[in-house]
Amino acid sequence: MPKVSVIVPVYNVEKYIRQCLDSLVGQTLKDIEIILVNDGSSDKCPEICDEYASKDNRIKVIHRENGGICVARNTGLDKACGRYIVFVDSDDYCYPDYCEILVKYAELYDADFVVGQKFNGRRVKQKEATGAVELLTQHDCFSNILELETYPHSKLYARRIIQENKLRFDEDIFHAEDALFNITYLQFVQKAVYIYKQLYYYRATVQSVQRDSYLRKLISRTVVNTMIHDIYREYAPDSIYFANLRIATNYADIAMVYLHAGQTTEMRANLRKVRDATRQILCDKNAPFRGKIKGLLRAYCFRPYTIVRKLKTKALINRISEEEKL
């Protein structure tokens, strides 16, 4: 049984896939299996995956019809044999000691969940990467989820927990499914480790920032946020402001779409939901001051919020577009 199963959904990333696979093949921890799930790619990704598998017997390639990232990740989970699970996006790459460091601290502290830092080419969102290690309880994880982030990459999971509790990515949800998976997983975590060290390079692309059916994805996220709110209410009620802030932000973004579409009735209905969630945050004695300010900005400074949101998104897309040309 390999120590780690690395699950990589692959879909039309011909430009980046070799860098991703080279970073995995070159991991300092050799006791790994690399599961490539080709999710119906129409470019040269299938051939590239097969090429790498022919050179390294640790690589397993699964070709399937396109079903989306949740289906691809679940397919990888069904085939995984390792003691631990890590996820890697096929347009990203890992630092050489990515798996070794995550496993080292999982075994050293008998942790169910290990989180490292990512680097996005411009700045580190998290605290300074000093190499320090912080031990976390389940409660710490719930209350610091913004710092830990809800993406599946840069994290190590115990396959035992995933299998025993039949955890999978919800295939009926196509946006924020990773947040739901991570927060559901936290229900079963007793001990976690946060490493102040960059282990993973996250590449933002125009495709990952600018979506075709933005409103549809926002509406899908409302379902996720309701589920997350229920989990927090049961497992971390003193940190429920996070769930309420997600709800306020999501409805603010939906209202913003309706505003730009000139549908004022729908815009106002969603803005009322923003204010309902914000009132919950303001009445929450455990909510941090910063969280209350964020809620107020979304609820009562709505038009400036939409302008800033739109400008930031446009600037991000322009910056990424320039980087992709290099």
Stockholm file with secondary structure:
# STOCKHOLM 1.0

chainA/1-326         MPKVSVIVPVYNVEKYIRQCLDSLVGQTLKDIEIILVNDGSSDKCPEICDEYASKDNRIKVIHRENGGICVARNTGLDKACGRYIVFVDSDDYCYPDYCEILVKYAELYDADFVVGQKFNGRRVKQKEATGAVELLTQHDCFSNILELETYPHSKLYARRIIQENKLRFDEDIFHAEDALFNITYLQFVQKAVYIYKQLYYYRATVQSVQRDSYLRKLISRTVVNTMIHDIYREYAPDSIYFANLRIATNYADIAMVYLHAGQTTEMRANLRKVRDATRQILCDKNAPFRGKIKGLLRAYCFRPYTIVRKLKTKALINRISEEEKL
#=GR chainA/1-326 SS CCSEEEEEEECSCTTTHHHHHHHHHTCSCCCEEEEEEEESCSSSHHHHHHHHHHHCTTEEEEEECCCCHHHHHHHHHHHCCSSEEEECCTTSEECTTHHHHHHHHHHHTTCSEEEEEEECSSCCCSSCCCCCEEEEEHHHHHHTHHHHCSCSTTEEEEHHHHHHTTCCCCTTCCSSHHHHHHHHHHTTCSEEEEEEEEEEECCCCHHHHSCTTHHHHHHHHHHHHHHHHHHHHHHCGGGTHHHHHHHHHHHHHHHHHHHHTTCHHHHHHHHHHHHHHHHHHHTCTTSCHHHHHHHHHHHHSHHHHHHHHHHHHHHHHHHHHHHHHC
#=GC SS_cons         CCSEEEEEEECSCTTTHHHHHHHHHTCSCCCEEEEEEEESCSSSHHHHHHHHHHHCTTEEEEEECCCCHHHHHHHHHHHCCSSEEEECCTTSEECTTHHHHHHHHHHHTTCSEEEEEEECSSCCCSSCCCCCEEEEEHHHHHHTHHHHCSCSTTEEEEHHHHHHTTCCCCTTCCSSHHHHHHHHHHTTCSEEEEEEEEEEECCCCHHHHSCTTHHHHHHHHHHHHHHHHHHHHHHCGGGTHHHHHHHHHHHHHHHHHHHHTTCHHHHHHHHHHHHHHHHHHHTCTTSCHHHHHHHHHHHHSHHHHHHHHHHHHHHHHHHHHHHHHC
//
